Amino acid sequence: MSDITPVLYATDGTDFRGALKYHYGIALKRFAKYGLPCAAMFLQMYMWPMEYRGYLLPIAIVGLLGFVFTSVLFYARTSVIWNCSRVFRTYPLEFRGSLEKVKLESRRLYLRFGKQADQSVTMLAKDPLGRAGWPKGMVDGVWFAGDDPFGGAAIVPGTGELLFMQPSEWALAAEARDNAGGVRIKQAKRAGIKRPVSYR
């Protein structure tokens, strides 16, 4: 998993809580590694007498910009993890094989489930930690929770990456969503996937 240490939770669809906790922890560690030093660069200016602060201003500005950037990144990462959490607490995880990799575009994964790919919804999958490339463990499929016309979330077997998914062409799946029935629509609303989620 790139620069990520081996996961300590089951990746067979039985421990989504472990997956969520792990990814929240990695996001927090990355923020602490880069965001807190940037905050210290900014705040150190106020630890010196006023006559020295002019010299330290460039360092403080760099620190402030770095802290803002890492804070925005931390918020984006934890928001995607939270989206996955809502889905996992609403839908059961089931193994979905016969996965077709459509394309990889700027850390965004486009894929389809099912043997008849032309009849499947093309999903846009987002890794909350922004890792590049296709996860190695998704050769045969993933553990998926959700409803295809609305989207969902997945855990990659073996390597344990989280993926938040939604139809890449939201409008094309509108008819399937409208005909899903009241129960499925309410379930999607509870999971936070009734409406499209903006990717950053």
C-alpha positions in Angstrom: 0.0 0.0 0.0 2.5 2.5 -1.1 4.1 4.3 1.9 1.4 2.7 4.2 2.4 0.0 6.6 0.7 -3.4 6.4 -2.8 -3.2 7.7 -3.7 -4.8 11.0 -7.4 -5.5 10.3 -9.2 -8.2 8.3 -9.7 -7.3 4.7 -12.3 -10.0 3.9 -15.3 -7.8 4.5 -15.7 -8.7 8.2 -14.1 -5.6 9.8 -15.1 -2.3 8.2 -14.6 -0.6 11.6 -11.0 -1.6 11.6 -10.6 -0.2 8.1 -12.1 3.1 9.0 -10.1 3.4 12.2 -6.9 2.6 10.3 -7.5 5.2 7.6 -8.5 7.9 10.1 -5.3 7.2 11.9 -3.2 7.5 8.8 -4.9 10.8 7.9 -4.2 12.1 11.4 -0.6 11.1 11.3 0.0 12.8 8.0 -1.6 16.0 9.3 0.5 15.8 12.5 3.7 15.2 10.4 3.2 18.2 8.1 0.5 20.4 9.6 1.8 20.8 13.1 5.4 21.8 12.1 3.8 24.4 9.7 1.7 25.8 12.6 4.9 26.0 14.7 6.7 27.9 11.9 3.9 30.5 12.0 3.5 30.7 15.8 7.2 31.0 16.5 7.2 34.6 15.2 5.2 35.6 18.3 7.8 34.1 20.7 10.3 36.8 19.7 10.4 40.5 20.6 8.6 42.8 18.2 11.9 44.2 16.6 12.8 40.7 15.3 9.4 39.8 13.9 10.0 41.5 10.6 12.8 39.1 9.8 10.7 36.1 10.7 7.7 37.2 8.7 8.6 35.2 5.5 8.9 32.0 7.6 5.6 32.7 9.3 3.8 33.2 6.0 5.2 29.9 4.6 4.1 28.2 7.8 0.6 29.7 7.6 0.2 28.6 4.0 1.4 25.2 4.8 -0.9 24.8 7.7 -3.9 25.9 5.7 -3.0 23.5 2.8 -2.5 20.5 5.2 -5.8 21.4 7.0 -7.8 21.4 3.8 -6.2 18.1 2.8 -6.9 16.6 6.2 -10.6 17.7 5.9 -10.9 16.2 2.4 -9.4 12.9 3.5 -11.5 12.5 6.6 -14.7 13.6 4.7 -14.2 10.7 2.2 -13.6 8.3 5.1 -16.8 9.5 6.8 -18.7 9.0 3.5 -17.4 5.4 3.5 -18.5 5.0 7.1 -22.1 6.0 6.4 -22.3 3.5 3.6 -20.8 0.6 5.6 -23.2 1.3 8.5 -26.2 1.1 6.1 -25.4 -1.6 3.6 -23.9 -5.1 4.1 -20.6 -5.8 2.4 -20.7 -8.4 -0.3 -17.9 -9.6 -2.6 -18.2 -8.2 -6.2 -15.9 -10.0 -8.7 -15.7 -9.7 -12.4 -14.4 -6.2 -12.1 -13.3 -4.3 -15.2 -10.7 -1.5 -14.9 -11.9 1.1 -17.3 -9.3 3.8 -16.8 -7.1 5.7 -14.3 -7.2 9.4 -14.5 -5.5 11.8 -12.0 -5.7 9.4 -9.1 -9.4 8.6 -10.0 -10.3 5.1 -10.7 -13.0 4.2 -13.2 -14.4 0.7 -13.0 -17.4 -1.5 -13.7 -18.8 -4.5 -12.0 -20.3 -7.5 -13.7 -19.5 -9.7 -16.7 -21.7 -7.6 -19.1 -19.7 -4.4 -18.7 -21.7 -2.6 -21.3 -24.8 -2.9 -19.1 -23.0 -2.0 -15.9 -22.8 1.4 -14.3 -19.3 2.9 -14.6 -18.1 3.8 -11.1 -15.8 6.6 -10.1 -13.8 5.4 -7.1 -11.9 7.7 -4.7 -9.2 6.5 -2.3 -9.4 8.8 0.7 -5.7 8.9 1.2 -5.0 9.8 -2.4 -2.7 6.9 -3.2 -1.8 6.6 -6.9 -2.5 3.7 -9.2 -4.8 0.7 -9.0 -4.7 -1.2 -5.7 -2.9 -4.5 -6.1 -5.5 -6.4 -4.2 -8.4 -5.7 -6.5 -7.4 -8.1 -9.3 -10.4 -10.5 -8.6 -12.8 -8.0 -7.1 -13.6 -6.0 -4.0 -15.9 -6.1 -0.9 -18.6 -3.7 -1.9 -21.4 -2.0 0.2 -24.0 0.1 -1.6 -26.4 0.2 -4.5 -25.0 0.6 -8.0 -27.2 3.4 -9.3 -26.4 5.5 -6.1 -22.8 4.3 -5.5 -21.2 2.9 -2.4 -17.9 2.1 -0.7 -15.5 -0.8 -0.9 -12.6 -2.5 0.9 -9.9 -4.0 -1.3 -9.1 -7.6 -0.3 -5.6 -8.2 1.0 -4.2 -4.6 0.8 -7.2 -3.1 2.6 -7.6 0.3 0.8 -11.0 2.1 1.2 -12.7 3.3 -1.9 -15.7 5.6 -2.1 -17.7 5.1 -5.3 -20.5 6.8 -7.2 -21.6 6.6 -10.9 -19.1 8.6 -13.0 -22.0 9.9 -15.1 -24.6 10.6 -12.4 -27.3 11.7 -14.9 -27.1 8.5 -16.9 -28.2 6.5 -13.8 -31.1 8.8 -13.0 -33.8 6.5 -14.4 -32.4 3.5 -12.4 -32.5 5.6 -9.2 -36.0 6.9 -9.9 -37.2 3.4 -10.4 -35.4 2.0 -7.4 -38.4 2.2 -5.1 -39.0 3.9 -1.8 -37.1 1.5 0.4 -33.9 1.7 -1.6 -34.1 5.4 -2.0 -34.5 5.9 1.8 -31.6 3.6 2.3 -29.5 5.6 -0.1 -30.4 8.8 1.7 -29.5 7.3 5.1 -26.1 6.2 3.6 -25.5 9.7 2.2 -25.4 8.6 -1.5 -28.8 9.8 -2.6 -27.1 12.8 -4.1 -23.7 13.0 -5.9 -20.7 13.8 -3.8 -18.2 16.3 -5.2 -14.6 15.0 -5.6 -11.7 17.3 -4.9 
